Amino acid sequence: MAKSAKISASHETGGLIVHISGLLPSLSPAEQRVARLVVADPADAARRTITDLATAAETSEATVIRFCRSVGMDGYPQLRIRLAAEAARRVEPPDARVVGGDIPPGADLAQIIATIAFNDARAVEETAEQLDPAVCEQVVEAIGNAGRIDIYGAGASGFVASDFQQKLHRIGRTAFYFPDVHTALTSAALLGRGDIAVGISHTGTTSDVIEVLEQARSRGAVTVALTNFPRSPITEVADHVLTTAARETTYRSGAMASRLAQLTVVDCLFVGVAARNRARARKALEVTAEAVQQHRVTNRRKA
């Protein structure tokens, strides 16, 4: 099966910091130390010489050069220029107490609310910035033409998978979500050409989702991965890869934001599929809404 251009994230469209964050798990431990310094404070990193950055990261200048090449830069001078540009366009938190989107020890509830709101908004905005419309269009077309759609996810990603299945079902698409891996595997084994399987995993390392997606692919189905990390294992079994841009911070608030980032992508795909046949989608939404209308409690308060 011919593959499309798989990775939806790029440092040209979505920002260098988003790009580096997505590649971080695939870097060596020494390169990761450099990456964390760069992501934490792009402006400070841009001001440093290669020797200064290497010293701060407790590594060598050669490692910094390898890091530059790993993230798509020709060398350190280009990295510094890009970081300076990134710092200039960086949106700072509206609340001065929200430092780096993290939740410090002793934070009061007001600070926690401001921090989570900032993380969530940033995850949605940066996900939209780096989302590749061409890859989205290919996925939308595959879903629109599919005889059957299987969607897989575990944990928090499972809630997103369930939401996507429900949305597609509401507009008349034959879609299924299986939270149990055994049921998912048996379903994937029955897929074939003309079907599509979507696997959702924030880390891209969830073995259950990878295994099911691999099974679906072996049967001839088109496979799609939605992950935060473009070099993660799940991308190896996907024909199309869509990426989010959520960052992990204290108490895994970044992982919380990943759900919203995933839902942003899911909503884009859902609306894209619905827009392909607006009349059919509108009719299906009206019919399904009418079917459950009698189960809504009416407001009995008198004026």
C-alpha positions as CSV (number, residue, x, y, z in Angstrom):
1,M,0.0,0.0,0.0
2,A,1.5,3.4,-1.0
3,K,2.1,5.7,1.8
4,S,1.4,9.4,1.9
5,A,3.7,12.0,3.5
6,K,3.3,10.6,6.9
7,I,4.2,13.3,9.4
8,S,1.8,16.1,9.9
9,A,4.1,18.1,12.2
10,S,7.0,20.2,10.9
11,H,9.2,23.0,12.3
12,E,8.2,25.1,9.3
13,T,4.5,25.2,10.0
14,G,4.0,24.6,13.7
15,G,7.0,26.2,15.3
16,L,10.4,24.9,16.2
17,I,9.7,24.4,19.9
18,V,6.6,22.2,19.1
19,H,8.8,20.3,16.6
20,I,11.5,19.7,19.2
21,S,9.0,18.7,21.9
22,G,7.5,16.1,19.6
23,L,10.9,14.6,18.8
24,L,12.2,14.6,22.4
25,P,11.5,10.9,23.2
26,S,13.5,9.8,20.1
27,L,16.6,11.7,21.0
28,S,19.6,10.3,22.9
29,P,19.7,11.1,26.7
30,A,22.4,13.8,26.1
31,E,20.4,15.3,23.2
32,Q,17.4,15.3,25.4
33,R,19.2,17.5,28.0
34,V,19.9,20.0,25.3
35,A,16.3,19.8,24.0
36,R,14.9,20.5,27.5
37,L,17.0,23.6,27.9
38,V,15.9,24.9,24.4
39,V,12.2,24.2,25.0
40,A,12.2,25.7,28.5
41,D,13.7,29.0,27.4
42,P,14.2,29.6,23.6
43,A,15.4,33.2,24.1
44,D,18.0,32.2,26.7
45,A,19.3,29.3,24.4
46,A,19.5,31.7,21.4
47,R,21.8,34.0,23.4
48,R,24.2,31.2,24.4
49,T,27.3,30.2,22.4
50,I,27.5,26.5,21.6
51,T,30.0,26.1,24.4
52,D,27.7,27.7,26.9
53,L,24.7,25.5,25.8
54,A,26.8,22.4,26.0
55,T,28.1,23.2,29.5
56,A,24.5,24.0,30.7
57,A,23.3,20.7,29.3
58,E,26.3,18.8,30.8
59,T,27.4,17.5,27.5
60,S,29.8,18.2,24.6
61,E,29.7,20.6,21.7
62,A,29.6,17.6,19.4
63,T,26.3,16.5,21.0
64,V,24.8,19.9,20.5
65,I,25.7,19.7,16.8
66,R,24.1,16.2,16.6
67,F,21.0,17.6,18.3
68,C,20.8,20.3,15.7
69,R,20.9,17.8,12.9
70,S,18.4,15.5,14.7
71,V,15.8,18.3,14.7
72,G,16.4,19.3,11.1
73,M,18.9,22.1,11.5
74,D,22.1,22.4,9.4
75,G,24.1,23.5,12.4
76,Y,24.1,25.6,15.6
77,P,24.0,29.1,13.8
78,Q,20.7,28.1,12.1
79,L,19.3,26.8,15.4
80,R,20.2,30.1,17.2
81,I,18.5,32.2,14.5
82,R,15.4,30.0,14.6
83,L,15.2,30.1,18.4
84,A,15.5,33.9,18.4
85,A,12.6,34.0,15.9
86,E,10.6,31.5,18.0
87,A,11.2,33.6,21.2
88,A,9.9,36.7,19.5
89,R,6.6,35.1,18.5
90,R,6.1,33.2,21.7
91,V,2.9,33.9,23.6
92,E,3.5,34.5,27.3
93,P,0.9,33.4,29.9
94,P,-1.6,36.2,30.7
95,D,-1.0,35.5,34.5
96,A,2.5,36.4,35.6
97,R,2.3,33.5,38.1
98,V,2.0,30.9,35.3
99,V,5.6,30.3,34.6
100,G,6.3,28.0,31.7
101,G,2.9,26.5,31.9
102,D,4.0,24.5,35.0
103,I,2.3,24.2,38.4
104,P,4.8,25.0,41.2
105,P,4.7,23.6,44.7
106,G,2.4,25.6,46.9
107,A,0.3,26.9,44.1
108,D,-3.1,28.2,45.2
109,L,-6.3,27.2,43.3
110,A,-6.4,30.5,41.3
111,Q,-2.9,29.7,40.0
112,I,-3.8,26.1,39.2
113,I,-6.9,27.3,37.2
114,A,-4.8,29.9,35.3
115,T,-2.1,27.3,34.6
116,I,-4.4,24.6,33.3
117,A,-6.3,27.1,31.2
118,F,-3.1,28.3,29.7
119,N,-1.9,24.7,29.0
120,D,-5.2,23.7,27.4
121,A,-5.4,26.8,25.2
122,R,-1.7,26.5,24.1
123,A,-2.2,22.8,23.3
124,V,-5.2,23.5,21.0
125,E,-3.5,26.5,19.4
126,E,-0.2,24.8,18.7
127,T,-1.9,21.6,17.5
128,A,-3.9,23.6,15.0
129,E,-0.8,25.5,13.8
130,Q,1.2,22.3,13.0
131,L,-1.7,20.2,11.7
132,D,-1.1,19.4,8.0
133,P,-4.2,20.1,5.9
134,A,-3.0,17.8,3.1
135,V,-2.7,14.8,5.5
136,C,-6.1,15.7,7.1
137,E,-7.7,15.8,3.6
138,Q,-6.3,12.3,2.8
139,V,-7.7,10.9,6.1
140,V,-11.1,12.6,5.6
141,E,-11.3,11.1,2.2
142,A,-10.4,7.7,3.5
143,I,-13.0,7.9,6.2
144,G,-15.6,9.2,3.8
145,N,-15.1,6.4,1.4
146,A,-14.6,3.6,4.1
147,G,-17.1,0.8,4.3
148,R,-16.3,0.5,8.0
149,I,-14.3,2.5,10.5
150,D,-12.6,1.0,13.6
151,I,-11.2,3.4,16.2
152,Y,-8.8,2.3,19.0
153,G,-7.5,4.0,22.1
154,A,-6.6,3.1,25.7
155,G,-6.9,5.2,28.9
156,A,-7.5,8.9,28.3
157,S,-7.1,8.3,24.5
158,G,-9.9,5.8,24.8
159,F,-12.3,8.6,25.7
160,V,-11.3,10.5,22.6
161,A,-11.7,7.4,20.5
162,S,-15.2,6.9,21.9
163,D,-16.1,10.5,21.2
164,F,-14.9,10.2,17.6
165,Q,-16.9,7.0,17.1
166,Q,-20.0,8.6,18.5
167,K,-19.6,11.7,16.2
168,L,-19.2,9.6,13.1
169,H,-22.1,7.3,14.0
170,R,-24.3,10.4,14.4
171,I,-23.8,11.3,10.7
172,G,-24.5,7.8,9.5
173,R,-21.0,6.4,9.2
174,T,-20.4,2.8,10.2
175,A,-17.9,3.3,13.0
176,F,-16.9,1.1,16.0
177,Y,-14.9,1.7,19.2
178,F,-13.6,-1.3,21.2
179,P,-12.1,-0.6,24.7
180,D,-11.2,-4.2,25.2
181,V,-8.0,-5.2,23.3
182,H,-9.2,-8.8,22.6
183,T,-12.5,-7.5,21.0
184,A,-10.5,-4.8,19.1
185,L,-8.1,-7.5,17.7
186,T,-11.0,-9.7,16.5
187,S,-12.6,-6.7,14.9
188,A,-9.4,-5.6,13.2
189,A,-8.9,-9.1,11.9
190,L,-12.2,-8.8,10.0
191,L,-11.3,-5.5,8.3
192,G,-10.2,-5.4,4.7
193,R,-9.5,-3.2,1.7
194,G,-11.9,-0.2,1.7
195,D,-12.0,-0.1,5.5
196,I,-10.0,2.2,7.8
197,A,-8.6,1.9,11.3
198,V,-7.7,4.8,13.5
199,G,-5.3,4.4,16.5
200,I,-5.1,7.1,19.1
201,S,-2.1,7.2,21.5
202,H,-0.6,10.3,23.1
203,T,2.8,8.7,23.6
204,G,2.6,6.6,20.5
205,T,3.9,3.7,22.6
206,T,0.7,2.0,23.9
207,S,1.3,-1.6,22.9
208,D,-2.4,-2.6,22.7
209,V,-3.2,0.2,20.2
210,I,-0.1,-0.6,18.1
211,E,-0.9,-4.3,18.0
212,V,-4.5,-3.7,16.9
213,L,-3.5,-1.1,14.3
214,E,-0.9,-3.6,12.9
215,Q,-3.5,-6.3,12.7
216,A,-5.8,-4.0,10.7
217,R,-3.0,-3.0,8.4
218,S,-2.1,-6.7,7.7
219,R,-5.7,-7.2,6.5
220,G,-5.5,-4.4,4.0
221,A,-7.2,-1.6,5.9
222,V,-5.9,2.0,5.7
223,T,-4.4,2.8,9.1
224,V,-4.2,6.2,10.8
225,A,-2.2,7.2,13.9
226,L,-3.0,10.2,16.1
227,T,-0.1,10.8,18.5
228,N,1.9,13.6,20.1
229,F,5.3,12.2,18.9
230,P,6.0,11.8,15.2
231,R,8.8,9.3,15.6
232,S,7.0,7.0,18.1
233,P,6.4,3.3,17.4
234,I,2.8,3.7,16.4
235,T,3.8,5.7,13.3
236,E,5.6,2.5,12.0
237,V,2.2,0.8,11.5
238,A,0.3,3.8,10.1
239,D,-0.3,4.9,6.5
240,H,-1.2,8.4,7.7
241,V,0.1,10.2,10.8
242,L,-1.6,13.1,12.5
243,T,0.1,14.8,15.4
244,T,-0.9,16.9,18.4
245,A,1.2,19.4,20.3
246,A,0.6,19.0,24.0
247,R,3.4,19.4,26.5
248,E,3.7,17.5,29.8
249,T,4.2,19.4,33.0
250,T,3.7,19.0,36.7
251,Y,0.8,16.6,37.7
252,R,0.7,15.6,34.0
253,S,-1.3,18.7,33.1
254,G,0.2,18.4,29.7
255,A,-1.2,14.9,29.4
256,M,-4.6,16.4,30.4
257,A,-4.2,19.0,27.6
258,S,-3.4,16.1,25.2
259,R,-7.1,15.1,25.4
260,L,-8.2,18.5,24.2
261,A,-5.5,18.5,21.5
262,Q,-6.7,15.1,20.3
263,L,-10.3,16.3,20.4
264,T,-9.3,19.2,18.2
265,V,-7.9,16.9,15.5
266,V,-10.9,14.6,15.9
267,D,-13.3,17.5,15.5
268,C,-11.5,18.7,12.3
269,L,-11.8,15.2,10.8
270,F,-15.4,14.9,11.8
271,V,-16.4,18.3,10.3
272,G,-14.4,17.5,7.2
273,V,-16.3,14.2,6.7
274,A,-19.6,15.9,7.4
275,A,-18.8,18.7,4.9
276,R,-18.3,16.2,2.1
277,N,-22.1,15.5,2.2
278,R,-23.7,18.3,4.1
279,A,-27.3,17.3,3.3
280,R,-26.8,13.7,4.4
281,A,-25.0,14.8,7.6
282,R,-27.5,17.4,8.5
283,K,-30.4,15.0,8.0
284,A,-28.7,12.3,10.1
285,L,-28.0,14.8,12.9
286,E,-31.6,16.0,12.9
287,V,-33.0,12.4,13.0
288,T,-30.7,11.3,15.8
289,A,-31.4,14.4,17.8
290,E,-35.2,13.8,17.4
291,A,-34.8,10.2,18.5
292,V,-33.5,11.3,22.0
293,Q,-35.5,14.4,22.4
294,Q,-38.2,12.8,24.5
295,H,-35.5,11.9,27.1
296,R,-34.7,15.5,27.8
297,V,-36.3,17.2,30.8
298,T,-38.2,20.3,29.9
299,N,-38.0,23.5,31.9
300,R,-41.1,23.6,34.0
301,R,-40.4,26.9,35.7
302,K,-43.1,29.5,35.3
303,A,-42.4,33.1,34.4
